[in-house]
Amino acid sequence: MQELVSQMDNMVLRGEIPQAVSKFFSEDAHTKDVDGSETSTREEAVQKLTGFVGSIAQVKEITLLNSSIGEDVSMSEFRFHFSMEDGNEINWHEVIRREWQNGLVVNETYFQN
């Protein structure tokens, strides 16, 4: 599982977030965002993240701060800083908790501060 988590995190570091979801999520993967919004399929998650990434004007920082792997669970801690098309700045610290099954993510939850 270490290799899978590393591959997925490296795609996120390169800004390939929808592509990482497409590659590593199961078809019926669920996500839950900090605002309470949820997706219930890989396709919904890809669409949501494609829209988000498309609204970024400039990536100022994507840094992987830490990762941890347990039995079928991983946690990856990132710092993100984006300039958005609408002129807003997004600068957040996020922990992504992933539950894995048969080499694919089945649940992903986002925590920010």
DATACOR-V856946 format. One record per backbone hydrogen bond with DSSP energy under -0.5 kcal/mol. NH is the residue of the N-H (numbers start at 1). CO is the residue of the C=O. E is the energy in kcal/mol with one decimal. If there is no record, write none. Layout:
{{NH;CO;E} {NH;CO;E}}
This chain:
{{5;1;-2.6} {6;2;-2.5} {7;3;-2.5} {8;4;-2.6} {9;5;-2.9} {10;6;-2.3} {11;7;-1.7} {12;8;-2.0} {13;9;-2.5} {14;10;-1.4} {15;12;-2.0} {16;11;-2.8} {17;15;-1.1} {20;16;-2.0} {21;17;-2.1} {22;18;-2.5} {23;19;-2.0} {24;20;-2.7} {25;21;-2.1} {26;105;-2.7} {29;26;-1.7} {30;106;-2.3} {31;39;-2.0} {32;108;-1.9} {33;37;-3.0} {36;33;-1.9} {39;31;-1.6} {42;27;-2.3} {45;41;-2.0} {46;42;-2.7} {47;43;-2.6} {48;44;-2.5} {49;45;-2.5} {50;46;-2.6} {51;47;-2.2} {52;48;-1.9} {53;49;-3.0} {54;50;-2.2} {55;51;-0.7} {55;52;-1.4} {56;53;-1.5} {57;55;-0.5} {57;83;-2.5} {58;83;-2.3} {60;58;-0.7} {60;81;-2.4} {61;81;-2.0} {63;79;-2.5} {65;63;-0.7} {65;77;-3.2} {66;77;-1.3} {68;75;-2.5} {70;73;-3.5} {72;70;-1.0} {74;98;-2.6} {75;68;-2.6} {76;96;-2.3} {77;66;-3.2} {78;76;-0.5} {78;94;-3.3} {79;63;-2.2} {80;92;-3.1} {81;61;-2.5} {82;90;-3.1} {83;58;-2.8} {84;82;-0.5} {84;88;-3.2} {85;55;-3.1} {87;84;-2.0} {90;82;-3.0} {91;89;-0.5} {92;80;-2.2} {94;78;-2.9} {95;111;-3.1} {96;76;-3.0} {97;95;-0.6} {97;109;-3.0} {98;74;-3.1} {98;96;-0.5} {99;107;-2.9} {100;72;-2.7} {101;104;-2.8} {104;101;-1.4} {105;24;-3.2} {106;99;-3.1} {107;99;-1.3} {108;30;-2.3} {109;97;-2.6} {110;32;-2.3} {111;95;-2.5} {113;93;-1.6}}
